[in-house]
Amino acid sequence: MAEKVRQPRQRRSIEKKQKIVMAGFHLFCEKGYYNTNTAEIAEYAGVSTGTVYSYFRDKTDIYIAAFEDYLKEQTKNIMAELKKQEVFVLHDFINSWIELYFNVFGQSNKALSELNNIMSKETTLNKHFSYFETQFTEEVFNFLKSQENFRKLSMEKTYLAFLLVDALCKERATRLHDGMDYTILKNNAVTSIEMILQN
């Protein structure tokens, strides 16, 4: 394995590294982190194993790069949609936040299933990817702070709102609790989030 990985500067090298990341993402989603190795990633990307190691120290580095790209893209899209309101109305903002978040993170898909699985087993990766929750919450916080009447909003209240959105979306996706009326649950959650953010 190479002692030092390099940062590509030329377009061809950047594209080659991205192919490795995309190949890793595909294989991690299909086979899981533990059942995927760098030789398979190299083969799927159409490069040599040595080329993989010239850009990444190990498959953990590929995993981080792959899922960072995924999470950045998803959170960027959510924030772009949330900022589209011509006239800011908190109630509408919260409802949009819930729907957008559910459409991306609340529903079960291979990428998120794999990410949640590995985060439950690998402390280092759990800590690394938890950063994205903080970063996303900060973006929501900064956007709300830019609105009138939210100048005194705290990051802690915003994070509490995020936790409610996250829990609500997971409940909607899994339906683990029999007899729970999701519509009632959502309406109560929206009311609670409004109170948290406005007080």
Buried (B, 14 or more C-beta within 10 A) or exposed (E): EEEEBEEBEEEEBEEBBBBBBBBBBBBBBEEBBEEBBBEBBBBBBEBEBEBBBBBBEEBBBBBBBBBBBBBEEBBEEBBEBBEEEEEBEBEEBBBBBBBBBBBBBBEEEEBBEBBEEBBEEBEEBBEBBEEBBEEBBEBBBEBBBEBEEBEEBEBEBBBBBBEBBBEBBBBBBEEEEEEEEEEEBBEEBBEBBBEBBEE
